[in-house]
Structures are given as structure tokens and as C-alpha cells.
Amino acid sequence: MHLIVGLGNPGSEYEWTRHNVGFMLIDKLAADAGVTVKRRECRSLVGSGVIEGERLRLVKAQTFMNLSGEAVACLVAKGEPGEVGKSLIVLSDDLALPFGTIRLRARGSAGGHNGLKSIIAALGTNEFIRLRIGIQPDHPVSEARKFVLDEFAPAERRALKEILDRSADAVRTVLREGIVKAMSLYKQGIENA
């Protein structure tokens, strides 16, 4: 059973902000698979389904970004026994990656992302799959917190559908062929797109 967690902040005021791209990707995956993500569990909205023949739960933690680890740890503890590194996939924004760039990793640091920091601290490991979507602007940002909590600019919003489509394809490849194969398949096509 896979646990796919999109990071974001709950509430309509955050719905189209850059920091909520993880929630947006969960919504895309859910819509494509006919899964409803609304059951309340572990301070999260959860939906169960099958994608690429794999049973999974799609999750939107409702703890706010900086406390995402609390929700994820609760869901991991309630799940089937297994290796977190192979069953947990976290979807997030990344201010250090150029806008639209997608990066898949099998493990790694939080890279300054408070949601990932919270999950790593709560689980006591950084051994889990993550897909990060670049939100970096083409100009310097004086206040990162304000920038990530702002809504996507109109031009970015127009590009978002394609970015989410490519990201969903990458997640499906991870489920179908594993993280090593997915990283090799998407290294050029997504990171340089």
C-alpha cells in the first residue's frame, strides 16, 4: 500500500498559492483515478484507490505545512507494516528549482522546505520518495515566505496544467516501474523541460 502525500496549507485562501502545488497534484491524481479525497483521518483528507495496479492512499495533510510530519507519522503508523522508503511518496513545491522543473528523488534532505523538515523529524528518516515541483521565479525574491504564499502569476497558472500532467505521469511511473527507473526516465525530459 502506497501513501502519496501532497504538501500544502488547508483553506480556500491558500488554494492557488505556490506552496499548495502538492495539493494540486493530489487533486490531479485523484481526478484521473476517480478517487475522492475527503475522508478525515490523522488530521488529513484521505482517499483510497488504485493507480497503475497499486493500492494507495492519496493524502492532503490539513495540519498546515510546517506540521505536515504530524499527519504523515500518524498515517504511516496506522498503515500496513512495510518499508517507508518504498511506500511513502511526498509531493511538494521547491523554491530552489526553476519554475516548472520536476525533480524525483529516492531520499534526501529537506532542502530548506519546512514541510519536508517536519516529515523527516517526525519519521526519523529521510529515506522516502519525493517529487518536487519548481516554483522559483526568474527574478530575485526578497521575502521567500510571502512569495510561496502568493498565488501563481497568470502566466504560471496557464502553464500549471502541463506541469501537473507531467508530474502525475512521473508519479505513475514510480508506481509502475519503481523510483530508480522513474528517475532515469524523467531525468532529462522533466528536469530540463
C-alpha positions, 0 to 999 in steps of 0.5 A, spaced: 500 500 500 502 506 497 501 513 501 502 519 496 502 525 500 501 532 497 504 538 501 500 544 502 496 549 507 488 547 508 483 553 506 480 556 500 485 562 501 491 558 500 488 554 494 492 557 488 498 559 492 505 556 490 506 552 496 499 548 495 502 545 488 502 538 492 495 539 493 494 540 486 497 534 484 493 530 489 487 533 486 490 531 479 491 524 481 485 523 484 481 526 478 484 521 473 483 515 478 476 517 480 478 517 487 475 522 492 479 525 497 475 527 503 475 522 508 478 525 515 483 521 518 490 523 522 488 530 521 488 529 513 483 528 507 484 521 505 482 517 499 483 510 497 484 507 490 488 504 485 493 507 480 497 503 475 495 496 479 497 499 486 493 500 492 494 507 495 492 512 499 492 519 496 493 524 502 492 532 503 495 533 510 490 539 513 495 540 519 498 546 515 505 545 512 510 546 517 506 540 521 505 536 515 510 530 519 504 530 524 499 527 519 504 523 515 507 519 522 500 518 524 498 515 517 504 511 516 503 508 523 496 506 522 498 503 515 500 496 513 507 494 516 512 495 510 518 499 508 517 507 508 522 508 503 518 504 498 511 506 500 511 513 502 511 518 496 511 526 498 509 531 493 511 538 494 513 545 491 521 547 491 523 554 491 530 552 489 528 549 482 526 553 476 519 554 475 516 548 472 522 543 473 520 536 476 525 533 480 524 525 483 528 523 488 529 516 492 531 520 499 534 526 501 534 532 505 529 537 506 532 542 502 530 548 506 522 546 505 519 546 512 514 541 510 519 536 508 523 538 515 517 536 519 516 529 515 523 527 516 523 529 524 517 526 525 519 519 521 526 519 523 528 518 516 529 521 510 529 515 506 522 516 502 520 518 495 519 525 493 517 529 487 518 536 487 515 541 483 519 548 481 516 554 483 522 559 483 521 565 479 526 568 474 527 574 478 530 575 485 525 574 491 526 578 497 521 575 502 521 567 500 515 566 505 510 571 502 512 569 495 510 561 496 504 564 499 502 568 493 498 565 488 501 563 481 502 569 476 497 568 470 502 566 466 504 560 471 497 558 472 496 557 464 502 553 464 500 549 471 496 544 467 502 541 463 506 541 469 501 537 473 500 532 467 507 531 467 508 530 474 502 525 475 505 521 469 512 521 473 508 519 479 505 513 475 511 511 473 514 510 480 508 506 481 509 502 475 516 501 474 519 503 481 523 510 483 530 508 480 527 507 473 522 513 474 528 517 475 532 515 469 526 516 465 524 523 467 531 525 468 532 529 462 525 530 459 522 533 466 528 536 469 530 540 463 523 541 460 
